[in-house]
Amino acid sequence: MTEKTLSQTKYSVLDLAPVTEGGTPADSFKNSVDLAQHAERWGFNRYWMAEHHNMPFIASSATSIAISHVLHHTDSIRVGSGGVMLPNHAPLVVAEQFGTLETLFPGRVDLGLGRAPGTDQLTAGALRRNLESDPNEFPEQLEELRGYFAGENRIHAVPGEGLNVPIWLLGSSGFSAQLAGQLGLPFSFASHFSPNNTEGALRLYRQQFRPSDVLDEPYVMVGVNVIAADTDEEAEYLATSLQQQFLNLVRNTNMLLQPPVENMEDVWTPREKLALMQQLGSSIIGSKETVKAKLESFLQETEADEMMVISQIYDHDKRLRSYEIISEIMST
C-alpha cells in the first residue's frame, strides 16, 4: 500500500473554547470566531467544538449554540461537534438541533457523537436527571437518532427529517471503533488524550468496517495535540499550559487554562509527570521542522485520512500562530 503523505492528508481544528486565567467565556467565544475565520482562510477542512460540563476552563457546554455562532461568522468551512455526548440528550432533540443548523447552513454541518458524559458523575446526573441509562444503550440511541434523519420513526424531527447531516462516531477505546466499522460510518479517535489505545482502536475499526450508503471504505480521523511555535524552546514553554490543564484534571482542581511556566518540575510530582506523559504521549511540540517530522511519523503510524489538531495555548495570538504553522506544513 502506498504511504500517505502530509500533503494528501486533510487537517481540521478541534476548539475546546478554552477559558483562560484572567479571561471570560465571552472572550473564549470571540477567540473561537477569530480562530475559525483564520482556519477557513488557511485551508482547514472542518472546525469542531466539544461538549463538556462543569469544567470552568471549557466554554462550549451548549455545543450546538456555540457551533451556530461559528457558522454565522464563517462562510465555507464545515463546522460541527467533536462531539455531542449522545447519552446526555434525547435523540429527538439532537436531530432537531442539528437539523436546524443544517437548514440554516446547508452542506456545512457535521454531527460527531460520543457515548461518554463529558463530565463527572454528579454532573451527568444533573444532565440526565438519573443515571439509570447505560452507556451500552448507545447503539440504540444512535439508531433512533439516525431514524429521525431518515424519516423512519413514528415521531418526526422538524427540521431534521430528510436532511443529510453526516454522522461521525468518536471514541477513545474500541467500543465506538467497532460500532462505526459495523455501521460503515466515519470514525474519529481521541489520540490527543488516549494515545495508548490508538493502534488497537483503528485496527478494530478497519477490520470491522462494512461498506454502507455513507462510505465505501473506512475513513479515519485522529485527534492530536500540536503546539507549534517559531522555535522548539518556545513551543515547549507554551505546551506547559496544556500540561497544567491535564494536571489540574488529575488533581480535580478545575482551574482555568493557566499561563505557561518556565519549569514544570516545580509544578508536578514525578508520579504525576509519568502519568501525564503517558496520557499526552502523542502530543507534537516544536518548531515547524520538528512538527512536520513528527506529523509525518504519526501519519505513518495511524494511516489517518484526516488529522484534527488541538492547540491548547494560553495566548490567543500564539495559538493562531500554531495553526498558521500547521497550515504552512499542509501546503508544502
C-alpha positions in Angstrom: 0.0 0.0 0.0 1.3 3.5 -0.9 2.3 5.5 2.1 0.1 8.6 2.8 1.9 11.9 2.7 1.1 15.1 4.7 0.1 16.9 1.5 -2.6 14.2 0.9 -4.0 14.5 4.4 -6.8 16.8 5.4 -6.4 18.9 8.5 -9.1 20.2 10.8 -9.5 22.1 14.1 -10.9 21.0 17.4 -11.7 24.0 19.5 -12.2 23.4 23.2 -13.2 27.1 23.6 -10.6 27.5 26.5 -11.4 30.0 29.2 -8.0 31.4 30.3 -6.9 32.7 33.6 -7.9 36.4 33.5 -10.4 35.8 30.7 -14.1 35.1 30.4 -16.4 32.8 28.4 -17.2 35.8 26.3 -13.5 36.2 25.4 -13.4 32.5 24.5 -16.3 32.7 22.0 -14.7 35.8 20.5 -11.4 33.9 20.1 -13.3 30.9 18.6 -14.8 33.1 15.9 -11.4 34.6 15.2 -9.7 31.2 15.0 -12.4 29.7 12.8 -12.1 32.6 10.4 -8.3 32.1 10.2 -8.7 28.4 9.8 -11.1 28.9 6.9 -8.6 31.2 5.2 -5.7 28.8 5.9 -7.5 25.8 4.2 -8.5 23.7 7.2 -11.2 21.2 6.3 -13.6 21.4 9.3 -13.9 23.1 12.7 -15.4 21.2 15.6 -16.4 22.1 19.1 -16.8 19.7 22.0 -19.4 19.2 24.7 -18.0 19.4 28.3 -19.8 20.2 31.5 -18.8 21.5 34.9 -15.4 22.4 33.6 -14.7 26.1 34.1 -11.9 26.1 31.6 -14.1 25.0 28.6 -16.9 27.3 27.4 -18.6 25.1 24.8 -21.1 23.3 27.1 -24.1 24.4 24.9 -22.4 22.9 21.9 -25.0 23.4 19.2 -25.3 27.0 20.1 -21.6 27.6 20.0 -21.4 25.8 16.6 -24.2 28.1 15.3 -22.2 31.1 16.5 -19.2 30.0 14.5 -21.3 29.1 11.4 -22.8 32.6 11.4 -19.3 34.1 11.3 -17.7 31.9 8.6 -18.5 31.3 5.0 -17.4 27.8 3.8 -15.6 25.7 6.5 -17.5 22.7 7.8 -18.5 23.2 11.5 -19.6 20.5 13.8 -19.4 18.7 17.1 -16.4 16.8 18.3 -18.6 15.8 19.9 -22.1 15.8 21.2 -22.4 13.3 24.1 -25.5 11.5 23.0 -26.4 9.8 26.4 -26.9 13.3 27.8 -29.6 14.2 25.3 -32.9 12.9 23.9 -32.0 11.8 20.3 -35.0 13.7 19.0 -33.6 17.0 20.4 -30.2 16.3 18.8 -31.9 15.6 15.5 -33.9 18.9 15.7 -30.9 21.0 16.8 -28.6 19.7 14.0 -31.5 19.6 11.5 -31.9 23.3 12.3 -28.2 24.0 11.8 -28.2 22.1 8.5 -31.3 24.0 7.4 -29.6 27.3 8.1 -26.2 26.3 6.8 -26.8 23.6 4.2 -23.8 21.3 3.5 -21.6 22.7 6.3 -22.7 20.8 9.4 -21.1 17.7 11.0 -22.5 15.7 13.9 -19.8 13.9 15.8 -21.2 11.7 18.6 -19.6 10.3 21.8 -21.0 8.0 24.4 -19.1 9.3 27.5 -20.8 12.0 29.6 -18.1 14.6 29.1 -18.1 15.4 32.8 -18.2 13.9 36.2 -20.9 11.5 37.5 -22.6 14.1 39.7 -23.0 16.5 36.7 -24.0 13.6 34.5 -26.9 13.0 36.9 -27.9 16.7 36.7 -27.9 16.5 32.9 -29.8 13.2 32.7 -31.8 13.6 35.9 -30.8 10.0 36.7 -28.0 7.6 35.8 -30.2 4.6 35.0 -29.4 4.9 31.3 -26.5 2.7 30.4 -23.7 3.9 28.0 -24.1 0.5 26.4 -27.5 1.7 25.2 -25.6 4.0 22.8 -26.2 1.8 19.7 -30.0 2.0 20.3 -29.8 5.8 20.9 -27.8 6.1 17.7 -30.3 4.1 15.7 -33.1 6.2 17.0 -31.2 9.4 16.1 -30.4 8.2 12.6 -34.1 7.1 12.2 -35.2 10.8 12.7 -33.0 12.0 9.9 -34.1 9.1 7.7 -37.8 9.6 8.4 -38.2 6.0 9.8 -39.6 6.9 13.2 -43.2 7.5 14.2 -42.2 10.9 15.5 -40.9 13.5 13.0 -37.9 15.7 13.6 -38.7 19.1 12.1 -36.3 20.4 10.9 -34.2 17.3 10.5 -36.1 14.7 8.7 -34.8 14.0 5.2 -31.6 16.1 5.7 -28.1 14.8 5.1 -26.2 15.6 8.3 -23.0 13.5 8.3 -22.7 11.4 11.5 -19.3 10.5 12.9 -18.6 8.2 15.8 -16.0 9.4 18.3 -14.1 7.2 20.7 -11.1 6.7 22.9 -11.4 2.9 23.1 -12.6 0.1 21.0 -16.4 0.3 21.5 -17.2 3.1 19.1 -14.5 1.9 16.7 -16.2 -1.4 16.3 -19.7 0.1 16.1 -18.5 2.7 13.5 -17.0 -0.1 11.4 -20.1 -2.3 11.5 -22.3 0.6 10.5 -20.0 1.9 7.8 -19.6 5.4 9.4 -16.5 7.6 9.6 -14.6 7.3 12.9 -12.6 9.9 14.9 -10.2 8.7 17.6 -9.1 10.8 20.5 -5.4 10.2 20.3 -4.8 13.5 22.0 -5.7 12.0 25.4 -5.8 8.3 24.8 -2.6 7.6 22.7 -2.1 4.0 24.0 -5.4 2.9 22.6 -4.9 4.4 19.2 -3.4 1.5 17.3 -5.8 -1.1 18.6 -8.9 1.0 18.0 -8.0 1.9 14.4 -7.2 -1.7 13.6 -10.5 -2.8 15.1 -12.4 -0.1 13.1 -10.8 -1.2 9.8 -11.3 -4.9 10.5 -14.9 -4.4 11.3 -15.7 -2.0 8.5 -18.6 -2.8 6.3 -19.4 -0.6 3.3 -22.6 1.4 3.6 -24.6 4.1 1.8 -22.4 6.5 3.7 -18.9 5.1 3.0 -17.4 2.6 0.6 -14.2 2.2 2.6 -13.0 3.2 6.1 -12.4 6.9 6.9 -10.2 7.7 9.9 -9.6 11.0 11.6 -7.3 11.2 14.6 -7.2 14.0 17.2 -3.7 15.2 18.0 -2.3 17.9 20.3 0.0 20.2 18.3 1.9 23.0 20.0 3.8 24.7 17.2 6.0 27.9 17.5 8.9 29.5 15.8 11.4 27.6 17.9 11.4 24.3 19.8 12.1 26.1 23.0 9.1 28.4 22.7 6.8 25.5 21.8 8.0 23.6 24.9 7.3 26.7 27.0 3.8 27.2 25.5 3.0 23.5 26.0 3.1 23.8 29.8 -0.4 25.3 29.7 -1.7 22.1 28.2 0.3 20.1 30.8 -1.1 22.1 33.6 -4.6 21.6 32.3 -4.3 17.8 32.4 -2.6 18.0 35.8 -5.5 20.0 37.2 -7.9 17.4 35.8 -5.9 14.7 37.6 -5.9 16.7 40.8 -9.6 17.6 40.3 -8.7 21.3 40.9 -10.8 22.7 38.0 -8.7 25.8 37.3 -9.0 28.0 34.2 -6.3 27.5 31.5 -3.1 28.7 33.1 -0.3 30.8 31.6 2.8 28.8 30.7 5.5 28.3 33.2 9.3 28.1 32.9 9.7 24.7 34.6 7.0 22.1 35.1 9.3 20.2 37.5 8.3 22.9 40.0 4.6 22.1 39.4 4.2 18.3 39.2 5.4 15.4 41.2 7.4 12.6 39.5 4.4 10.3 39.6 2.1 12.9 38.1 4.7 13.6 35.4 4.9 9.9 34.5 1.1 9.6 34.3 0.7 12.8 32.2 3.5 11.9 29.8 1.6 8.7 29.0 -1.7 10.4 28.6 -0.1 13.2 26.4 2.2 10.8 24.7 1.1 11.6 21.2 1.4 15.3 21.6 3.5 17.1 18.9 5.5 20.0 20.2 8.1 22.1 18.4 9.1 24.3 15.6 7.8 24.0 12.0 10.6 21.5 11.1 10.1 19.5 14.3 6.3 19.4 14.0 6.5 18.4 10.3 8.8 15.4 11.1 6.6 14.3 14.0 3.4 14.7 12.0 4.9 12.5 9.2 5.8 9.8 11.7 2.3 10.0 13.3 0.7 9.7 9.9 2.7 6.6 9.0 1.7 5.0 12.4 -2.0 5.8 12.0 -2.5 5.9 8.2 -5.2 8.5 9.0 -7.2 10.2 6.3 -7.5 13.4 8.4 -5.9 14.9 11.4 -7.9 17.0 13.9 -5.5 19.4 15.6 -5.9 20.8 19.1 -3.6 23.7 20.0 -4.4 24.4 23.7 -2.4 27.5 24.1 -2.9 30.3 26.7 -2.1 33.3 24.5 -4.6 33.6 21.6 -2.0 35.1 19.2 0.4 32.3 19.9 -2.5 29.8 19.4 -3.2 31.4 16.0 0.5 31.1 15.1 0.5 27.4 16.0 -2.3 26.8 13.5 -0.7 29.0 10.9 2.5 26.9 11.1 0.4 23.8 10.6 -1.2 25.4 7.6 2.2 26.1 6.2 3.1 22.4 6.6 -0.1 21.5 4.9 0.7 23.5 1.8 4.3 22.1 1.3 
